[in-house]
């Protein structure tokens, strides 16, 4: 099973992942994206595709 992992150094808090995730896995906290519901992830990869700075990668849990 893969879950999204966020590189906090790269994340600019644009909310693209929040807006695009069909399962609402992400939330913005303290100006950065956070994975708040990793078990709800359906591994669609949309978050990786929409992140403008490449801060999100799906990785094996």
N, C-alpha and C positions, 0 to 999 in steps of 0.2 A: 504494500500500500504506500502510495506517495502522498506527501502533504506539502503545502507551500511553506517555504522558508524565506524570510525577508532579510536582506542585507541592510541593516540599519544605517550603515555608512552611506549607502547609495540612495536610500529612500528619501524622496523629497516631499512626501505627504500630499501628493496630488489627488488622491482618492480614486484614481482610475480603476484600481483593483476592487475597491469597495463598490463602485457603481456597476462594474461588469460581472461580479460574481453572482451566479444564479442561486447559490446557497447561503449567501451572506456570511461567509467565513471570516471576512476582514472588518476591522473598525479602525478609525483614526484615533490615536491616543497620543497626547504630547507631541502632535505635529508629525507623527510617523504612523505608517500602517502597521497593524498588529493582527496576527492570526488568533482569533478569539474562539473559533469553533472548528478546529482542525478535523474532527471526526465527521463533520458534515461535508467535507470536501469530496467532490465527485471526480476529481482528477481530470477536469476538462482542459486545463491549460490556458484558459482565457486570461487569467491573471498574469501569466508570463508574457503573453502576447501583447497585452495592453500597457504594461509597465514601460513608460518612456525612457527609463534609465537602467533597465535590466536588473532591478533589485530583487526580483522574485524568481525562485527556481523551485520546481517540484522535486522533492528528494524523498528517498526511501525512508520510511518511518522505522 
